[in-house]
Amino acid sequence: MNPVIAVSAIISGIVLLQGGMGLLTAVLPLRMNEAGFTSTEIGIMAAGFSAGFLAGCIYAPRLIARIGHIRAFSAFATVLSAFTLAFAIDTSLVLWTGARLISGVCFAGLLTVSDSWISGETDKSVRGRVMGVYMILYKLAQASGPLIFTFASITGNWHFMLVSALFSLSLVPVALRHGGNPTPPSDERMGLMSVYRTTPLAIVGCICLGMSNSPLNNLMPLYAVEVGLGVAGAAILSSALQLGALILQWPMGWASDKTDRRKVMIFGMAAVAGFSTVLAVSPGLPLWITTAIVFVVGGFAMSIYPVLLSHAGDFVPPSKMVPLCATLMLAFAFGMTLGPITASALMDLVGPNGLYMHSIFFCGFFILFALYRMIRRSAPPTEARSAYVNMPASSTAISQLDPRAPHPEVDESIEAAFGRDDADGRAEPPRYSPSTK
């Protein structure tokens, strides 16, 4: 069977989820701004989702291992759909922050299910191809959600009902899938200080990227309406941010395989800072120019994370790749939680351009630390480095899809069937027993 078709059920479910989440992420700051909330209050609401996402990344693998992928997916999607309707009850900071917190937990769980499911259902030789298709559809769905506001109003509660329906419909392809549960996701992680001692730039870089990228994702609609681009402009900028990430990740990955990955990341962060400066000092640009600049900002900002993971992977053996990526994902999620609060407070202090000033600060910090690390340690030779793989900031289980990582469950099943030779040369008898099915 075609490897993409084999996992089409879970990919279809995630596409529906991402379309709904893209729409919800765009409408919430717009509705809160219309209701008179401050930028800081909107940032607190956005941080609630990131805090829930961080908690979900930690605890979701244990729940999935206990009850299985299908039931976990059903539980997370059902709760997510129900709490989406809570936004229609009242425009309350406490209610919306709480609902976003629960939504973050569920969304992290759903991504953990999907990432580990795809990993368990595809052979290592085709995981790169499957991941490519998965990420293209993932980003297109995320970018398409906000575009509904280019022709529809943000008033009323119809969008919450539509998002809830999309979340519920994501259950259909998963529930109708034929077959059992894949291998449970791994919850193995490296210690934070162990990762820092191995590759300091990876930890510092992930926190900086989370601090910078999360406000861009969550507060871009607020920036658009505050500079006079309107609801339609907010939708277009939110989509441009994601489409840029889809297009520019490939040249960034190609460049990182040809030269020192730190130089590629420094170039990318410098580009984000440079184009953010243009927007910060020229808030009255026409929509089409602003859209083009946001496309480039999103393209570079969202493409650096997988380069950073590849850089970190150059300093650990393949057996450590999965726990390494899991730890770095948690560091990124920590930055995602703090970023919307600090960025929104700066927007209240200096105006909407504070969003880009916040991004410029963390880009500058990243660049300075990367230059310092280049002085402290040379890059590994090109022939000793692993190939770039587009590993998005999805969940702690996404690392299991990495073709660079070993997959011991396959080796163990082979040993269980045929036995193995011990170090002293003695052969262990096979433990295979015929199936009773």
C-alpha positions as CSV (number, residue, x, y, z in Angstrom):
1,M,0.0,0.0,0.0
2,N,1.2,3.5,-0.7
3,P,2.7,4.8,2.6
4,V,0.7,8.1,2.5
5,I,-2.6,6.2,1.9
6,A,-1.8,3.9,4.9
7,V,-1.9,6.9,7.2
8,S,-4.5,9.0,5.3
9,A,-7.0,8.6,8.1
10,I,-4.9,10.3,10.7
11,I,-3.6,12.9,8.3
12,S,-7.2,13.8,7.3
13,G,-8.2,14.2,10.9
14,I,-5.2,16.5,11.6
15,V,-6.0,18.6,8.5
16,L,-9.5,19.3,9.8
17,L,-8.1,20.1,13.3
18,Q,-5.5,22.5,11.9
19,G,-8.1,24.3,9.7
20,G,-10.2,24.8,12.8
21,M,-7.3,25.8,15.0
22,G,-6.1,28.3,12.4
23,L,-9.6,29.9,12.3
24,L,-9.8,29.9,16.1
25,T,-6.4,31.4,16.7
26,A,-7.3,34.3,14.3
27,V,-10.8,35.1,15.7
28,L,-10.1,35.1,19.4
29,P,-7.7,38.2,19.5
30,L,-10.0,40.0,17.1
31,R,-13.1,39.4,19.3
32,M,-11.3,40.4,22.4
33,N,-10.0,43.6,20.8
34,E,-13.5,44.4,19.7
35,A,-14.7,43.8,23.2
36,G,-12.2,46.4,24.6
37,F,-9.6,44.1,26.2
38,T,-6.0,45.3,26.4
39,S,-3.2,43.8,24.5
40,T,-1.8,42.3,27.7
41,E,-5.1,40.6,28.5
42,I,-5.1,39.2,25.0
43,G,-1.6,38.0,25.5
44,I,-2.5,36.2,28.7
45,M,-5.3,34.4,26.9
46,A,-2.9,33.3,24.2
47,A,-0.3,32.2,26.8
48,G,-3.0,30.0,28.3
49,F,-3.0,27.9,25.2
50,S,0.8,27.6,25.2
51,A,0.8,26.6,28.9
52,G,-1.8,23.9,28.2
53,F,0.3,22.7,25.2
54,L,3.4,22.4,27.4
55,A,1.4,20.3,29.9
56,G,0.0,18.2,27.2
57,C,3.4,17.5,25.7
58,I,4.5,16.2,29.1
59,Y,1.5,14.0,30.1
60,A,-0.2,13.0,26.8
61,P,2.3,10.2,26.0
62,R,1.4,8.4,29.2
63,L,-2.3,8.6,28.6
64,I,-1.9,7.3,25.0
65,A,0.2,4.4,26.2
66,R,-2.5,3.5,28.7
67,I,-5.7,3.7,26.6
68,G,-4.4,3.5,23.0
69,H,-4.3,5.9,20.1
70,I,-7.9,5.8,18.8
71,R,-9.5,6.2,22.2
72,A,-7.0,9.0,23.2
73,F,-7.7,10.8,19.9
74,S,-11.4,10.5,20.4
75,A,-11.2,11.8,24.0
76,F,-9.0,14.8,23.1
77,A,-11.0,15.8,20.1
78,T,-14.3,15.6,22.0
79,V,-13.1,17.7,24.9
80,L,-11.5,20.2,22.5
81,S,-14.8,20.5,20.5
82,A,-16.8,21.0,23.7
83,F,-14.5,23.7,25.2
84,T,-14.6,25.6,21.9
85,L,-18.3,26.2,22.5
86,A,-17.4,27.8,25.8
87,F,-16.1,30.8,23.9
88,A,-19.7,31.5,22.9
89,I,-21.0,31.7,26.5
90,D,-19.4,35.1,27.3
91,T,-16.4,37.2,26.5
92,S,-14.6,36.7,29.8
93,L,-10.8,36.8,30.3
94,V,-11.0,34.0,32.9
95,L,-13.3,31.8,30.9
96,W,-11.4,32.2,27.6
97,T,-8.0,31.7,29.2
98,G,-9.3,28.6,31.0
99,A,-10.8,27.3,27.8
100,R,-7.6,28.0,25.9
101,L,-5.6,26.2,28.6
102,I,-7.7,23.0,28.2
103,S,-7.6,23.4,24.4
104,G,-3.8,23.5,24.5
105,V,-3.7,20.3,26.5
106,C,-6.0,18.5,24.1
107,F,-4.2,19.9,21.0
108,A,-0.9,18.7,22.2
109,G,-2.4,15.3,22.9
110,L,-3.9,15.2,19.4
111,L,-0.6,16.0,17.8
112,T,1.2,13.5,19.9
113,V,-1.3,10.8,18.7
114,S,-0.9,11.8,15.1
115,D,2.9,12.1,15.1
116,S,3.4,8.7,16.9
117,W,0.7,7.1,14.8
118,I,2.3,8.1,11.5
119,S,5.7,7.0,12.8
120,G,4.3,3.6,13.8
121,E,2.5,3.0,10.5
122,T,5.3,3.9,8.1
123,D,8.6,2.2,7.3
124,K,11.8,4.1,8.1
125,S,12.7,4.2,4.4
126,V,9.6,6.3,3.5
127,R,9.2,8.4,6.6
128,G,10.8,11.4,5.0
129,R,8.4,11.3,2.1
130,V,5.4,10.8,4.3
131,M,6.5,13.6,6.6
132,G,6.8,15.9,3.6
133,V,3.2,15.3,2.5
134,Y,2.0,15.6,6.1
135,M,3.7,18.9,6.7
136,I,2.5,20.5,3.4
137,L,-1.1,19.6,4.3
138,Y,-0.6,20.6,7.9
139,K,0.6,24.1,6.9
140,L,-1.9,24.6,4.1
141,A,-4.8,23.8,6.5
142,Q,-3.3,26.1,9.2
143,A,-3.0,28.9,6.6
144,S,-6.5,28.4,5.1
145,G,-8.5,28.7,8.4
146,P,-8.1,32.5,8.8
147,L,-8.9,33.3,5.2
148,I,-12.7,32.9,5.9
149,F,-12.6,36.4,7.4
150,T,-11.7,37.9,4.0
151,F,-15.4,37.6,3.2
152,A,-17.2,36.9,6.5
153,S,-17.8,38.9,9.7
154,I,-16.3,38.2,13.1
155,T,-19.6,39.1,14.8
156,G,-21.9,36.4,16.2
157,N,-20.9,32.9,17.3
158,W,-21.0,31.0,14.0
159,H,-17.2,30.7,13.9
160,F,-17.1,28.9,17.2
161,M,-19.7,26.5,16.0
162,L,-17.8,26.0,12.8
163,V,-14.6,25.3,14.6
164,S,-16.3,22.9,17.0
165,A,-17.8,21.1,14.0
166,L,-14.4,20.7,12.4
167,F,-12.9,19.3,15.6
168,S,-15.8,16.8,15.8
169,L,-15.5,15.8,12.2
170,S,-11.8,15.0,12.7
171,L,-13.0,12.0,14.6
172,V,-14.7,10.5,11.5
173,P,-11.7,9.3,9.5
174,V,-10.0,8.1,12.6
175,A,-13.0,6.2,13.9
176,L,-13.6,4.5,10.6
177,R,-10.0,3.4,10.2
178,H,-9.6,-0.4,10.0
179,G,-6.9,-1.8,12.2
180,G,-5.5,-1.7,15.8
181,N,-3.4,0.8,17.7
182,P,0.2,1.5,16.7
183,T,3.1,1.4,19.1
184,P,2.6,3.9,22.0
185,P,4.7,7.1,21.8
186,S,7.9,7.3,23.8
187,D,8.0,9.7,26.7
188,E,11.8,9.4,27.1
189,R,13.6,12.8,27.5
190,M,17.1,13.9,28.1
191,G,17.8,16.1,31.1
192,L,17.7,19.8,30.5
193,M,21.3,20.4,31.8
194,S,22.5,17.3,29.9
195,V,21.2,18.9,26.6
196,Y,22.7,22.2,27.5
197,R,26.1,20.7,28.2
198,T,25.9,18.9,24.9
199,T,24.7,21.7,22.7
200,P,24.0,25.0,24.6
201,L,22.7,26.8,21.5
202,A,19.9,24.3,21.1
203,I,18.4,25.1,24.5
204,V,18.9,28.9,24.3
205,G,17.8,28.9,20.7
206,C,14.6,27.0,21.3
207,I,13.5,29.3,24.1
208,C,14.3,32.4,22.0
209,L,12.4,31.0,19.0
210,G,9.4,30.2,21.3
211,M,9.5,33.7,22.7
212,S,9.6,35.2,19.2
213,N,7.4,32.9,17.1
214,S,4.5,32.5,19.5
215,P,3.6,36.2,19.6
216,L,3.8,36.4,15.8
217,N,1.3,33.5,15.5
218,N,-1.1,34.6,18.2
219,L,-0.9,38.4,18.1
220,M,-0.6,39.1,14.3
221,P,-4.4,39.6,13.9
222,L,-4.3,42.2,16.8
223,Y,-1.4,44.0,15.1
224,A,-3.3,44.1,11.8
225,V,-6.4,45.7,13.2
226,E,-4.5,48.2,15.4
227,V,-2.6,49.5,12.4
228,G,-5.8,49.9,10.4
229,L,-5.6,46.9,8.0
230,G,-9.0,45.6,9.2
231,V,-10.3,42.1,9.8
232,A,-9.6,41.0,6.2
233,G,-6.0,42.3,6.5
234,A,-5.6,40.4,9.8
235,A,-6.7,37.2,8.1
236,I,-4.4,37.7,5.1
237,L,-1.4,38.4,7.4
238,S,-2.1,35.3,9.5
239,S,-2.1,33.1,6.4
240,A,1.0,34.8,4.9
241,L,2.9,33.9,8.1
242,Q,2.2,30.2,7.7
243,L,2.6,30.1,3.9
244,G,6.0,31.7,4.2
245,A,7.0,28.9,6.6
246,L,5.9,26.3,4.1
247,I,7.9,27.8,1.2
248,L,11.2,28.9,2.8
249,Q,11.8,25.8,4.9
250,W,13.3,23.9,1.9
251,P,16.0,26.4,0.9
252,M,16.9,26.9,4.6
253,G,17.3,23.1,5.0
254,W,19.4,22.8,1.8
255,A,21.7,25.6,2.9
256,S,22.1,24.0,6.4
257,D,23.4,20.8,4.8
258,K,26.0,22.7,2.8
259,T,27.6,25.0,5.4
260,D,27.8,25.6,9.2
261,R,24.2,25.4,10.4
262,R,24.8,28.2,12.8
263,K,25.6,30.6,9.9
264,V,22.3,29.6,8.3
265,M,20.4,30.3,11.6
266,I,22.2,33.6,12.1
267,F,21.2,34.6,8.6
268,G,17.6,33.6,9.1
269,M,17.3,35.4,12.4
270,A,19.0,38.5,11.0
271,A,16.5,38.4,8.1
272,V,13.6,38.2,10.6
273,A,15.1,41.1,12.6
274,G,15.7,43.2,9.5
275,F,12.2,42.8,8.0
276,S,10.6,43.2,11.4
277,T,12.5,46.5,11.7
278,V,10.9,47.7,8.4
279,L,7.4,46.9,9.7
280,A,8.2,48.5,13.1
281,V,9.3,51.8,11.6
282,S,6.8,51.9,8.7
283,P,3.4,50.8,10.1
284,G,1.4,52.6,7.4
285,L,2.6,50.4,4.5
286,P,-0.1,49.2,2.0
287,L,-1.5,45.8,2.7
288,W,0.2,44.0,-0.2
289,I,3.6,45.2,0.9
290,T,3.0,44.3,4.5
291,T,1.8,40.9,3.4
292,A,4.9,40.3,1.4
293,I,7.1,41.3,4.3
294,V,5.2,39.1,6.8
295,F,5.5,36.2,4.4
296,V,9.3,36.5,4.5
297,V,9.3,37.1,8.3
298,G,7.2,33.9,8.8
299,G,9.2,32.0,6.3
300,F,12.5,32.6,8.1
301,A,11.2,32.6,11.7
302,M,9.3,29.3,11.4
303,S,12.1,27.5,9.4
304,I,14.8,27.9,11.9
305,Y,13.5,25.4,14.5
306,P,14.2,22.3,12.3
307,V,17.7,23.6,11.4
308,L,18.3,24.0,15.2
309,L,17.2,20.4,15.8
310,S,19.6,19.3,13.0
311,H,22.4,21.3,14.6
312,A,21.7,19.6,18.0
313,G,21.5,16.2,16.3
314,D,25.1,16.6,15.0
315,F,26.4,16.3,18.5
316,V,24.5,13.3,19.8
317,P,24.4,9.6,18.6
318,P,21.3,8.5,16.7
319,S,20.1,6.6,19.8
320,K,19.7,10.0,21.6
321,M,17.8,11.8,18.8
322,V,14.3,11.1,20.0
323,P,14.8,12.1,23.7
324,L,16.9,15.1,22.6
325,C,14.1,16.4,20.3
326,A,11.5,15.8,23.1
327,T,13.5,18.0,25.5
328,L,14.0,20.7,23.0
329,M,10.3,20.7,22.2
330,L,9.6,21.4,25.9
331,A,12.1,24.2,25.9
332,F,10.4,25.7,22.8
333,A,6.9,25.3,24.5
334,F,8.2,27.1,27.6
335,G,9.2,30.1,25.4
336,M,5.8,29.9,23.7
337,T,4.1,30.3,27.1
338,L,6.1,33.4,28.1
339,G,6.3,35.1,24.7
340,P,2.7,36.3,24.2
341,I,2.7,37.9,27.7
342,T,5.9,39.9,27.2
343,A,5.1,40.8,23.6
344,S,1.5,42.0,24.4
345,A,2.8,44.0,27.4
346,L,5.2,45.8,25.1
347,M,2.4,46.4,22.6
348,D,0.4,48.1,25.4
349,L,3.5,50.1,26.3
350,V,4.7,51.3,22.8
351,G,1.8,50.4,20.4
352,P,1.3,47.7,17.9
353,N,4.9,47.9,16.6
354,G,5.9,46.4,20.0
355,L,5.2,43.0,18.4
356,Y,8.1,43.4,16.0
357,M,10.3,45.1,18.6
358,H,9.8,42.1,20.8
359,S,10.8,39.8,17.9
360,I,13.9,41.9,17.1
361,F,15.1,41.7,20.7
362,F,15.0,37.9,20.8
363,C,16.5,37.6,17.3
364,G,19.4,39.8,18.4
365,F,19.9,37.7,21.6
366,F,19.9,34.5,19.5
367,I,22.4,35.9,17.0
368,L,24.8,37.1,19.8
369,F,24.7,33.7,21.5
370,A,25.2,31.8,18.3
371,L,28.3,34.0,17.4
372,Y,29.6,33.3,20.9
373,R,29.2,29.5,20.4
374,M,31.0,29.7,17.0
375,I,34.0,31.1,18.9
376,R,33.8,28.4,21.6
377,R,33.4,25.4,19.3
378,S,33.9,24.6,15.6
379,A,31.2,23.1,13.5
380,P,31.5,19.3,12.8
381,P,32.8,18.5,9.3
382,T,30.1,18.2,6.7
383,E,30.7,14.5,6.1
384,A,30.2,13.8,9.8
385,R,26.8,15.6,10.0
386,S,23.4,14.0,9.6
387,A,21.1,15.3,6.8
388,Y,18.6,18.0,7.5
389,V,15.1,16.8,8.2
390,N,12.1,19.2,8.4
391,M,11.0,18.6,12.0
392,P,8.3,21.1,12.9
393,A,7.5,22.3,16.4
394,S,4.6,19.8,16.6
395,S,4.8,17.5,19.7
396,T,7.4,15.5,21.6
397,A,6.5,12.5,19.5
398,I,7.3,14.1,16.1
399,S,10.9,13.1,16.7
400,Q,9.9,9.4,16.2
401,L,9.2,10.3,12.6
402,D,12.8,11.4,12.1
403,P,14.5,9.0,9.6
404,R,17.8,9.8,11.4
405,A,16.6,8.2,14.7
406,P,16.8,4.5,15.2
407,H,13.6,2.6,15.8
408,P,14.4,-0.2,18.3
409,E,10.9,-1.6,18.3
410,V,11.6,-3.0,14.8
411,D,14.9,-4.6,16.0
412,E,13.3,-6.0,19.0
413,S,10.5,-7.7,17.0
414,I,13.1,-9.3,14.7
415,E,15.0,-10.5,17.7
416,A,11.9,-11.9,19.3
417,A,11.2,-13.9,16.2
418,F,14.6,-15.1,15.3
419,G,16.7,-14.8,18.4
420,R,20.1,-13.1,18.5
421,D,23.8,-13.8,19.0
422,D,25.1,-12.8,22.3
423,A,28.5,-11.1,22.7
424,D,30.2,-14.4,23.7
425,G,29.0,-16.0,20.4
426,R,26.2,-18.2,21.9
427,A,23.0,-18.1,20.0
428,E,19.8,-17.3,21.9
429,P,16.9,-19.5,20.9
430,P,14.0,-17.7,19.2
431,R,10.9,-16.9,21.3
432,Y,8.5,-17.0,18.4
433,S,5.1,-18.7,18.9
434,P,2.6,-19.3,16.0
435,S,-0.4,-16.9,15.8
436,T,-3.7,-18.2,17.1
437,K,-5.7,-15.9,14.8
